[in-house]
Amino acid sequence: MRSLTGNHLDSALEGLRSNRLRTGLTIIGVLIGVASITATLSLTSGASNLLGQQVKNTKDTVAIIRSGDKVKSSQTMLGQGQQLGSVYTLSIKDARQISRLPNVSAAPLSVLRTKVSTSGSDNKLSAAVVGSTSDLQTIADLEIKDGQFIDATKGAVLGNQLAIDLFGTEHALGSILKVRGQIIPVVGVLKPVKNPINYVGFNADYAAIMPIDVSKQFTDDVAQIQQIVLTAKKSEDLKKGIDKSKKILDKNHSGDADYQIIAGNDVTAPNSESIRALSETMIIIAGISLLVGGIGIMNIMLVSVAERQREVGIRRAVGATHGHIINQFLIESAIIGIVGGIAGYIVGVIGAFAASAYLPFTPVIEWQIAALALGISLITGIVFGIYPAIRATKKHPIESLR
């Protein structure tokens, strides 16, 4: 049995070597799909680890009051900002009363995704325009590089990367920002943020932060507050703050439960959901790429069967069974799949670490990812090799020898 399997392996390798270019191109098809899956899973695991660490560090000291139901509020995470037709039930009055509670800090967040530009320039960039209060600096752990944070002034504080993209330098203090035709002076520039993926729901590196009384002019002079972030130094103080916040909201909203308070592990849940949704989309795309690679395997195997009819006829004439012929071609297609899988896994890992140079987290390489990548590639090779292998046995040996 070992000798027969060895002969099949030798024949398969010889068949693949006979047309190396065609084999190489087919392997690339599998490689691309496996590399995409590997990179996506590795980066997703890295992002999940980062969120998990944030939960561990803040779960007893951070709570978020969200406007409306969970579905609407989740849409604002990851800097997506306000959605067309969204109705937010939290008000400036709610935020101000909650911010006066003892032993807690509170910052309302009104995040609007829109175009911004500089004075005298038509170059517009997409950014998160964030309306909030001075407490946001402490709550979101934001550090000022130049100037000051928002207070009673009418100016804006720019994220570090937004300042560079708009003005060509991070030293943009005193410059003019244009938002929907309105002129807003730049009163400060932030240092690069440590955690762009966070529970406040926007990446401060690409944000223009301003007092909420200023930002509301971009939403028909009505503050669209998606959430209020509560923090405390002690978990006991946070619990008291949550209870008192509920009383304030119930009174202001006439008892309507048109808000949601989340704490603990749920604080980063919307970000986790968004990352999971993005990961699933990328895996579907990678799966389509792998499907194309599998069709490539089927194509090369059908061509190989057609070209080697005489060889198949000789083998059948000297006693090879249908099973022997099928095994030979399945081994050949499996080799293409596994070689593409190994190469794709290596490329995917390299790609994930290359991408991490531009991300706030490092990819996580787990043995399960390697096993999944190699398993999928092997199955792809075998599945798409079945039809050509069976087809190789259809012709009578005498017809194959003609």
N, C-alpha and C positions, 0 to 999 in steps of 0.2 A: 504493500500500500504506500509506504514511504517512497519507494522507487517510482511508482506511478505518479504520485503527487509531484515528485521532483521533476519528472519528465514534463508534466503539465506546466510547471513553473518555468522550466527552461524554454519550452515552446512559446509560452506567453511573453517572456522577456525578449525572445528573438523576434516575435511578431511586432512588438512595440519598437524595438531598435531598427527594424527594417524601414520605418518611416518616422524618423525622430522629430522632424518639424511638425508633422501632423499630430503626433503624440504630445509634443510640447505645448502646442496651441490648445489642445483639449484639456491638458492638465491646468493651464492658466484659467480656463473657465471655472473649474472646481476651486482653484486657489482663491479667486476673487470672492466667491461666495463664503468660503470658510474663513477667510481673512476678515471679512465684514462682520460675520457672526462673532468671531473671537474678539475683535476690537470693541464691538458694541457691548458684549457681556462684561469684558474687563473694565471698561470705563463706567458702565452702570454700577458694577460692584464697588468701584472706587467712590462714586458719588453717593451711593447708599451708606458707605462707611463714614463719609464726611457728615452726612445728616444724622447718622446714629451717634456720632461723637457730640454733635451739637445738642441732641436730645439729652444725652448723658450729662452734659455740662449745665443745661438750663431747665430741665424738665420740672424742677421744683420751684423755680423763680421766675418763670415766664408764662403768661397767659395771653390769649388773643381773643378780643371781642370782634366778631364778624357780623357784618350787616347782612340781613336776609338769611336765606338757607345756605346749606353747605355747598351746593352745586354752583350757585352764583358766585359765592365768595372764592371758591377754588379757582375760578377763571381768572382771578386777578393775580395769582401767584406767578413767580418767575418773571416778573416784570411785564406781564401781558397788559396790565392796566385795565382801564374801564372798557367795557364791552358795549356795543351799540344796543340801546334799549334797556340797559341794566338800570335797576332802581335800587338805590342804597338807602337804608332806613336810619343809619346813624347820623347824628347831627353835630354841629360845632358845640351846641349847648351840652350834649351828652359828654363830649370829649373834655370840655372845660370843667364840668362838675366832677368827672372822674379824676382828672388830673389834680384836683385839690384834696383828694383823699390822703390821709397820713400814711407814711412809710411805704408808699408805692410811687413809681414814676409811670406816666401814661403819655403816649404819643399817638395822635390820630394819623392815619395815612390815607391820602387821596392820590392814587397813582394813575396818571393819564399818559398813555403812549401816544406821542405826537411828534411832529417835525419841529426842529429848532435850527436856528442859524445865527450868524453874526451880523452886526450892523454893517451895511454896505456890501453884503455878499448874498448871492442867491444859492449858495451851497447849503442844502438842508440835510440834516442828519436825524435819524430816528432816535429818540431818547425817552426815558421815563421822567416826566415832569411830576415831582412829588411835592404835595402840599402837606406840611406838618408843623410841628412846634420845636422849640429849642431842646426839649427832652429827647428828641430822636437821636441826638448826638451820642448821649450816654446809652440809650437803649440799643442802638444798632452798632455801638462800638466804632464810631466814626472819628477819625483824627484829621484835624485841620493842618494843611501844609502851608497855605498862605491865607491871610485875612482872618475872618471870623465866621462862626456858624450863624445860622439865621436867628434873629431875635425880633425886635419890633421894626426892623428895617424892611424896606420893600425889595431888597435884593435877593439874589439867588446864589447858592453854593453849588459849584460844579464838581462832578466826579472827576477823578484824575484823568481817566482816558477820554472822557467827553471833552475836557478842556484841551487836551492835545489834539484831538480830532478836529475841533472847531477852530482853534487859534494857533495850532502848530506848536504849542508850548504849554507846559503845566502852570506856567507863571501868567495866569490870565486875570489876575486881580485888577479890577477897575475896567475891564472890558464890558462890552454891551452884548447882551443876549436877546435874540428876537424869538418870541413864541406866539404864533398865530397873530402876527402883526403888532404885538405889544413889546415895548422896550423895557428890559429889566437889567439893571446893573449887576455885575458879578462882584459879590462882596467876600467870596472865599473860594478856595479850591481844596478838595480833600486829598489826603494821602491815598495811595492804592489800598483797596480794602483787602482784608485777610480772607473773608468768606463770602464770595459773590453769591453762593447758594445759601440762603438763610431764611429764617422765619419771618423777616419783615416783608419778604415778597418782591424785592427788586434788587438789582445789581447797582450799588451806589457808584461804581466806576463809570457807569454810563447814564447817570441821573443828574437832573437839575433840581435841587431841593430848594424850596422857598416857603415862606409862611403860608398857611392855608388860606388866609384872607386874600393873598395875592393869587394863588393858584385857582381859586374858585371863579375868577373872571374868565377862565377858559371853558367853564361848564355852565354858562348862562347865569353866572353869579350865584350858583348854588353849590355848596361844598359837597362833593360826592365822596363821602368817607366810606371806604371799603372795610376798614378795620381799625381798631384801637389796640395798641400793644401795651400790656401791663408788665412791669417788672418790679421785683422786690429783692432785697438782700436776704430775707429769710422766708422760708416756705410758709410759716405761720402768718407773716404779714401779707403774703400773696393771697392766701385763702380768705383772710379778712377783707382784702381789697376786692376780691371776686364777689363776695357776698354783698358788700356795700355797692358795688357797681350794678349788680342785679337789681337792687332796690331803686337805684337812681334811674335805670333804664325802664323798669316796670312803671315807675311814676311818670316819667317823661313820655312813655309810649302808651299810656293808658291801659297797661296790663297786656298789651299785644306782645306775643313771643316772636317778634320779628328780628331777632338777633340770635347769635350763638356764641357761647363762651367755650373755648377749648384750652386745654392745658396738658402737660405731660407729653407723652409720645405723640399725641395728636397735633402738637404745634407744627411739626414739619410734615404732617401727612399730605397736604396738598402738593408740596414739592416732590415728595416721594411718588405720588400718583402721576405727576407730570413727567418725572424721569422715567417711570415705568411705561407710560404711554409712548414716550419718545423712543424708548428702547424697543418696545414691541413693533413700532413702525419701522425702525431700522432693521429689525430681524426679518420682518416681512419682505422688505426690499432685498435683503441679503438672501432670503429664501428663494425669491424670484431669480436672482443671479445664479444661485446654486441649481435651480431648475434648468436654466439655460445651459449651465455646465453639464448637467446630466443628459440633456438632449444632445449636446456635443459628443458625449461618450457613446450614446446610442448611434449617432451618425458615423463616428469613426469605426465602431465595431461592425456596422452593417457594410461599410466599405471594405473592411478587413475580411469579412466573411465572403464577400463577392470576389475579392482578389485571391482568396486561398481555397477556392472550391476544389481545385485539383488536390491540394494537400489533404483536405478533408476526405475526399474520395479515396485516396491512398490509405489513410488511417482506417476508414471504414472497411476497405477491402482486406486489410490484414487483421481485422478482428476488433477494432475499436467500437465500443457501444455508443448509443446515443448519450448516455451519461458521461462517458469519457470526453466526447466532443463538447458537450455543454460545459463541463467543468473546465476544460481548457480555455474557452472563451470567457467564462465568468471570472476565472483567475486573472485573465488579461484586463478585463474591465475593472476588477477590484483593485489591481495594481495602480491603474490610472487614478482611481478615486483616492486610494490611501496616500499616494505620492502627492497628489494635489492637496489633500488634507494636511499632511505634515508641513508642506511648504506654505499653505495658507495659514496654518496656526502660527508659524514663525513670523510670517509677514504681518499677521494681525497683532501679535504681541509687540513687534517693533513699531507698528503704526499707532497702537494705543499709547505707548510711552512717548512717541513723537508728539502726539496730540496733547498729552498731559503737560507739555511745556507751555501750552497756552490755556491751561485749565487750573483751577484751584485745588485739584486733588490728583492723586496718582492712581493708575489702574491697579486692580487687584487680580493677580494671576493665580487661579486655583486649579487644582488637578481635575476638578469636575468640568471645567471649561475645555481643557485639553481632551478629556475623554469624550465629551460631547462633540467637539470639532472632528476628531478622528472617527468617531462612530458614525456621524452623519455622512462624512465623505466616503466611508467604506460602504455604507448602505446605499448611497447614491450610485456608486460604481456598480454594485451588484444588481440593484433594481433596474437600472437603465442598460444593463448588459444582458438581462434575461431574454428579451425578445430576439436580439441578434444571435445569441447562443442557441436558442431553440430553432431559429431559422436555418442555422448552419447544418442541422440534422435533417431538414426536410427533403433534400434531393437524394435520389437513389445513388449509391456509389458509382454505378456505371455511367450515369448522366454526369456526375461530377468529374469523371475522368476523361470525358470527351473533349 
